[in-house]
C-alpha cells in the first residue's frame, strides 16, 4: 500500500458549479501516539484555514495514575482538560473562550501547530493516540471555491 499527498482541500461531488452544486470537503485526520515518558509535544500540524471538527483520545495502555491531557494552539487552550484513566476512546470537549472558538473554526492563515501536555509526571505506564479530525479549507478559510478553482 502507498500514500498519496494532495496539496489542497479535497472536494467530492458530481456538480462543481452552481446551480445545483453538490460538492463537499472531506474530513481528514491525523493521529499522534503519546506515552507516559513524553509529557509535552506536537499532536499535529494543521493546514492553514482548517476547521477542527473533533478530537478524541484513544487510550491503548492504562496510565498508572489519572492523567490529564490539554491541547493548545499557540498560547490558546482549545480544549477542556480531559482525565485519562482507563482503556478506551474519549471525546475531548472544546474550550468555549472567544479565542478558542475562533481557532476551532479557522486555525489561521498559516499552518497551525497543535501541542499537547500530559499533566502527570512520574508515570510508569500509559499510552494512547491523539486523533484530530479536521476539514482542510483554503488558507483564507473559504469553503467554496471560486468558479475557476478546481
C-alpha positions, -999 to 999 in steps of 0.1 A, spaced: 0 0 0 12 35 -7 2 70 4 -9 100 -17 -3 136 -8 -26 164 -21 -16 200 -19 -50 215 -12 -85 208 0 -103 178 -14 -138 182 -27 -161 154 -37 -194 155 -56 -207 154 -91 -217 190 -98 -188 215 -92 -206 248 -102 -239 265 -94 -268 259 -99 -271 226 -81 -235 224 -68 -233 193 -45 -196 191 -37 -183 190 -1 -150 190 16 -135 158 30 -129 153 68 -93 144 73 -74 131 103 -40 130 119 -30 105 147 -2 110 171 9 83 196 18 95 231 32 76 261 39 82 297 76 92 292 67 122 270 48 149 288 47 176 260 49 175 223 33 183 189 0 165 184 -2 176 147 3 205 123 -29 216 106 -30 232 72 -39 269 71 -76 277 71 -86 243 86 -116 239 108 -113 213 137 -143 191 139 -134 166 166 -105 154 188 -105 121 206 -80 103 228 -77 66 224 -61 50 255 -42 18 245 -23 11 277 -38 21 311 -20 50 327 -6 42 361 -22 73 376 -51 96 364 -35 117 337 -48 149 323 -45 159 286 -46 195 274 -43 208 238 -33 242 227 -26 262 195 0 289 203 -9 300 238 -46 294 234 -61 264 252 -86 249 227 -98 220 248 -112 215 282 -88 192 302 -97 155 299 -86 130 326 -75 97 311 -79 67 335 -90 36 315 -85 19 281 -110 32 256 -118 63 234 -128 96 250 -141 126 230 -123 158 241 -145 188 249 -136 221 232 -129 252 252 -156 279 249 -135 311 251 -137 335 222 -101 329 212 -106 291 213 -138 292 192 -121 314 166 -92 289 163 -115 259 161 -134 275 132 -103 287 114 -68 278 126 -54 308 108 -37 319 76 -6 298 82 -2 262 93 -10 257 130 8 236 155 -15 217 179 6 210 210 -3 186 238 5 184 275 1 153 297 -1 167 332 12 140 354 49 133 360 63 101 373 40 77 354 53 42 350 28 30 323 3 46 299 0 51 262 -26 63 237 -33 82 205 -45 117 200 -68 117 170 -76 151 154 -103 154 127 -104 185 106 -116 199 73 -89 215 52 -101 247 36 -84 274 16 -57 293 36 -82 322 40 -108 298 54 -130 298 23 -150 266 19 -165 274 -15 -141 277 -44 -143 304 -70 -158 294 -104 -123 287 -118 -107 268 -89 -106 231 -95 
